[in-house]
């Protein structure tokens, strides 16, 4: 297993990969993750772990760049779910399909196949954007 790559986010919103000793973009972080590397994003000033919000921002950025139409019905189901978040919605699905959704062998339900195939183009708003 690879070591966790530390990415520091500075006040000027630049992201610095301490492994490569250079600044990186959200797209480059996406590529690091696609290659199977683990990352941890740390706010350099507060030392808070902002990995989750950075990954949400990364997904938002990818969705904005996509040219395919998104599934607004799926987004409505996510928003109407108890927590109103993707994480809460997916956890709810895991509770109903736990044998199929394990960490060792992730299985896509029909409605999440577009996410796994990078075909869904939607716009999500986050309260903790990095821009």
C-alpha positions as CSV (number, residue, x, y, z in Angstrom):
1,X,0.0,0.0,0.0
2,X,1.2,3.5,-0.9
3,X,2.0,6.1,1.8
4,X,-0.4,8.9,2.2
5,X,0.6,11.9,0.1
6,X,0.3,15.1,1.9
7,X,-1.1,18.1,0.0
8,X,-0.9,21.5,1.8
9,X,-3.4,24.2,1.0
10,X,-2.1,27.7,1.5
11,X,-4.1,30.9,2.2
12,X,-3.7,31.9,-1.5
13,X,-5.6,28.6,-2.3
14,X,-2.7,27.0,-3.9
15,X,-2.2,23.3,-3.4
16,X,1.3,22.0,-2.7
17,X,2.2,18.3,-3.1
18,X,4.9,17.6,-0.5
19,X,5.8,14.3,-2.2
20,X,6.6,16.0,-5.5
21,X,7.7,19.3,-4.0
22,X,5.5,21.3,-6.4
23,X,2.2,23.0,-6.7
24,X,-0.7,20.9,-8.1
25,X,-4.1,21.6,-9.6
26,X,-7.4,19.8,-8.7
27,X,-7.1,17.9,-11.9
28,X,-3.6,16.7,-10.9
29,X,-4.9,15.6,-7.5
30,X,-7.7,13.7,-9.3
31,X,-5.0,11.9,-11.3
32,X,-3.0,11.1,-8.2
33,X,-6.2,9.5,-6.7
34,X,-7.0,7.6,-10.0
35,X,-3.5,6.1,-9.8
36,X,-4.4,4.5,-6.5
37,X,-2.6,6.9,-4.2
38,X,-4.0,8.0,-0.9
39,X,-4.0,11.7,-0.2
40,X,-4.5,13.9,2.8
41,X,-5.1,17.7,2.3
42,X,-4.1,19.9,5.2
43,X,-4.8,23.6,5.6
44,X,-1.3,25.0,6.1
45,X,-2.5,27.8,8.5
46,X,-5.0,25.9,10.7
47,X,-3.5,22.4,10.2
48,X,-7.1,21.1,9.8
49,X,-7.7,18.1,7.6
50,X,-9.6,19.4,4.5
51,X,-9.4,16.3,2.4
52,X,-13.2,15.8,2.2
53,X,-14.0,19.3,1.1
54,X,-11.1,19.2,-1.4
55,X,-12.4,16.0,-2.9
56,X,-16.0,17.5,-3.1
57,X,-14.5,20.5,-4.9
58,X,-12.6,18.2,-7.2
59,X,-15.9,16.4,-8.1
60,X,-17.6,19.8,-8.6
61,X,-14.8,20.9,-10.9
62,X,-15.0,17.6,-12.9
63,X,-18.8,18.0,-13.2
64,X,-18.4,21.6,-14.5
65,X,-16.1,20.4,-17.2
66,X,-18.3,17.5,-18.4
67,X,-20.2,17.9,-21.6
68,X,-22.8,15.2,-20.9
69,X,-26.2,16.0,-19.4
70,X,-26.7,15.2,-15.8
71,X,-29.3,13.3,-13.9
72,X,-31.4,15.8,-12.0
73,X,-33.7,13.2,-10.7
74,X,-30.8,11.5,-8.9
75,X,-29.8,14.8,-7.4
76,X,-33.3,15.4,-6.1
77,X,-33.3,12.0,-4.4
78,X,-30.0,12.9,-2.8
79,X,-31.3,16.3,-1.6
80,X,-34.5,14.7,-0.3
81,X,-32.6,12.0,1.6
82,X,-32.4,12.3,5.4
83,X,-29.1,14.1,5.5
84,X,-29.3,15.7,2.1
85,X,-25.8,14.8,1.2
86,X,-24.2,12.3,-1.2
87,X,-22.4,10.7,1.7
88,X,-25.6,10.2,3.7
89,X,-27.5,9.0,0.6
90,X,-24.8,6.4,-0.3
91,X,-24.6,5.2,3.3
92,X,-28.4,4.8,3.2
93,X,-27.9,2.6,0.1
94,X,-25.2,0.6,1.7
95,X,-27.5,-0.2,4.6
96,X,-30.0,-1.7,2.1
97,X,-27.4,-3.5,0.0
98,X,-24.6,-4.1,2.5
99,X,-23.5,-7.5,1.1
100,X,-22.9,-5.9,-2.3
101,X,-21.2,-2.8,-1.2
102,X,-18.1,-3.8,0.7
103,X,-14.8,-2.0,0.8
104,X,-13.0,-5.0,-0.8
105,X,-15.4,-5.3,-3.8
106,X,-17.4,-2.1,-4.4
107,X,-20.5,-2.8,-6.5
108,X,-22.4,-0.1,-8.4
109,X,-26.1,0.2,-8.1
110,X,-27.8,1.2,-11.4
111,X,-28.2,4.8,-10.3
112,X,-24.6,5.2,-9.4
113,X,-23.1,3.7,-12.5
114,X,-22.9,7.2,-14.2
115,X,-20.7,8.3,-11.3
116,X,-18.3,5.4,-11.8
117,X,-18.2,5.9,-15.5
118,X,-17.7,9.6,-15.2
119,X,-20.8,10.3,-17.3
120,X,-22.9,12.4,-15.0
121,X,-22.8,16.1,-15.4
122,X,-24.3,17.9,-12.5
123,X,-23.6,21.0,-10.6
124,X,-23.3,20.7,-6.8
125,X,-22.9,23.6,-4.4
126,X,-20.7,23.2,-1.4
127,X,-20.6,25.6,1.5
128,X,-16.8,25.0,1.9
129,X,-15.6,25.7,-1.6
130,X,-12.0,26.1,-2.2
131,X,-12.3,28.8,-4.9
